[in-house]
Amino acid sequence: MNLPNLFNKIIAHPDLVEILTWPFDFEVIKPYAISEEPDLKVREVATVIAKDGTGGIFALWGEGQQVDNCPIVYIGSEGEAGMIAHNFHECISLTTQHPFWRDMLKYSGGGQLKEMYKALSLLEVELLEEEPDIEIMRERLISTLQLNIEMDLVEQLFYAVSSKIDLQLTTIDNQKFDSLFNSFTVNDNPLWKNS
């Protein structure tokens, strides 16, 4: 099974695997074919490479292309799925820089980039309050893995989720997955009303 060079670099550093698992909620696992997922029907070749604390999974999607350029698809535990990054490097950069990316999508107002930016600063404040040492862990990941955090990862996430990639993915009972964008905005969160 071919895996991205960055994936192999991560698993060679157990301390990085641990940091990614928490507080970045990206648990690197032993890769397996997505066809082994009992609740999914998929016509694509894809490889599950990580999971999160909610039961969501991350998969390298497709075949016939260079593995370092395979898109990353997230399949959530509540019936949502979509591409979140154009490749594994972008996925790890996003996870490191914005571990709350799921919440940016939740408060995107149905897929509006400007709403994602509004949520960004509020989520970052919350993250720093909950995880005061996260900057040290971020720097460790960025320097060891040589991540590209210069690009606008919020915009990259927006365009990835907005892409029209045909996942050919349903539940075992033929239910289609919802978009990763949700209809909430920051104004819907009572904790942020006065921010």
C-alpha positions in Angstrom: 0.0 0.0 0.0 1.5 3.3 -1.1 1.4 6.1 1.4 2.5 9.7 1.2 6.1 10.5 2.3 4.8 12.8 5.0 2.7 10.0 6.5 5.7 7.8 6.7 7.7 10.6 8.3 5.0 11.1 11.0 4.8 7.4 11.9 8.6 7.4 12.3 8.1 9.9 15.2 5.9 8.5 17.9 5.9 11.8 19.8 4.4 13.5 16.7 1.7 10.8 16.4 0.8 11.5 20.0 0.7 15.3 19.5 -1.5 14.9 16.4 -3.9 12.6 18.3 -4.3 15.2 21.0 -4.8 18.2 20.9 -5.1 18.1 17.1 -7.7 15.3 17.0 -6.0 13.5 14.1 -5.2 9.9 15.2 -2.9 8.3 12.7 -3.9 4.6 12.3 -2.7 1.5 10.5 -4.0 2.2 6.9 -6.7 0.0 5.5 -8.9 -0.1 2.4 -12.1 1.9 2.8 -14.0 -1.0 1.4 -13.4 -2.6 4.8 -15.7 0.0 6.5 -18.9 -2.0 7.3 -21.3 1.0 7.1 -20.1 2.4 3.8 -20.7 1.6 0.2 -18.0 3.0 -2.0 -17.0 2.5 -5.6 -13.7 4.3 -5.3 -10.3 2.9 -4.2 -9.4 4.8 -1.1 -7.2 4.2 2.0 -8.3 5.1 5.5 -5.3 6.7 7.3 -6.6 8.4 10.4 -9.6 9.0 12.6 -10.8 11.6 15.1 -12.4 11.5 18.5 -16.0 11.6 17.1 -15.5 8.5 15.0 -14.9 10.3 11.8 -12.3 9.0 9.3 -9.8 10.5 7.0 -9.0 8.8 3.7 -6.6 9.1 0.8 -9.1 9.2 -2.1 -8.7 7.6 -5.5 -6.0 5.7 -7.4 -3.9 6.0 -10.5 -2.2 9.2 -9.4 0.9 10.0 -7.4 0.0 9.2 -3.8 1.4 12.5 -2.5 -1.2 14.2 -4.7 -4.3 12.2 -3.6 -7.1 14.3 -2.1 -8.1 13.8 1.5 -11.7 13.0 2.2 -13.3 13.3 5.7 -16.3 11.1 6.5 -18.0 12.2 9.7 -19.9 10.1 12.1 -23.1 12.2 11.7 -23.7 11.6 8.0 -21.4 14.3 6.5 -18.6 13.8 4.0 -16.4 15.7 1.6 -12.9 16.6 0.5 -11.0 18.7 3.0 -7.6 19.0 1.4 -6.0 18.5 -2.0 -3.3 16.3 -0.6 -2.0 14.9 2.7 0.5 17.7 3.2 -2.3 20.3 3.0 -4.4 18.2 5.4 -1.7 18.0 8.1 -1.0 21.7 7.6 -4.7 22.5 8.1 -5.0 20.2 11.1 -1.9 21.8 12.7 -2.8 25.4 12.0 -6.6 25.1 12.5 -7.5 22.0 14.6 -11.0 23.4 14.9 -11.6 23.3 11.1 -14.8 21.2 11.6 -16.2 24.1 13.7 -15.3 26.6 10.9 -17.4 24.5 8.6 -20.2 24.2 11.1 -20.4 28.0 11.4 -19.9 28.6 7.7 -23.5 29.8 7.0 -24.0 27.1 4.5 -20.6 27.5 2.8 -19.6 31.1 3.0 -15.9 31.9 3.3 -16.5 35.2 5.1 -18.4 33.3 7.8 -15.6 30.9 8.2 -13.2 33.8 8.7 -15.5 35.2 11.4 -15.5 31.9 13.2 -11.7 31.6 12.9 -10.6 34.2 15.4 -13.3 33.2 18.0 -12.2 29.6 17.7 -8.6 30.4 18.0 -9.2 32.3 21.3 -11.1 29.3 22.7 -8.4 27.0 21.6 -5.7 29.0 23.3 -7.8 29.1 26.5 -8.3 25.4 26.5 -4.8 24.4 25.3 -2.3 27.1 26.4 0.7 25.0 25.3 -0.6 24.4 21.8 1.8 26.9 20.2 4.7 24.8 21.4 3.2 21.7 19.9 2.4 23.5 16.6 5.9 24.7 16.3 7.2 21.1 16.9 5.0 19.8 14.1 5.7 22.6 11.7 9.5 22.4 12.1 9.9 18.6 12.1 7.4 18.0 9.3 8.4 21.2 7.3 4.7 22.2 6.9 3.6 25.0 4.6 1.5 27.3 6.8 2.2 30.3 4.6 -0.8 29.4 2.3 -4.3 30.5 3.4 -5.5 27.2 4.8 -9.0 28.5 5.5 -9.4 29.4 1.9 -7.9 26.1 0.8 -10.4 24.3 3.1 -13.3 26.3 1.6 -12.3 25.4 -2.0 -11.7 21.7 -1.1 -15.1 21.3 0.5 -16.7 23.3 -2.3 -15.1 21.1 -5.0 -17.4 18.9 -7.0 -15.4 15.7 -6.4 -17.7 12.7 -7.1 -17.2 10.6 -4.0 -19.5 7.8 -5.1 -20.1 7.1 -1.4 -23.2 6.1 0.4 -24.2 4.4 3.6 -24.9 0.7 3.5 -28.6 1.5 3.1 -27.9 3.8 0.1 -28.2 7.2 2.0 -26.1 9.9 0.5 -23.8 11.9 2.8 -24.5 15.6 3.6 -22.1 18.4 2.9 -19.4 19.3 5.5 -20.7 22.9 5.4 -23.4 23.6 8.0 -25.9 26.4 8.1 -24.9 28.0 11.4 -23.1 31.3 11.7 -21.2 32.8 14.6 -24.4 34.7 15.6 -26.0 31.4 16.3 -23.5 30.6 19.1 -24.7 32.3 22.3 -21.2 32.3 23.8 -20.0 34.5 20.9 -22.9 37.0 20.8 -20.8 39.7 22.6 -17.5 38.9 20.9 
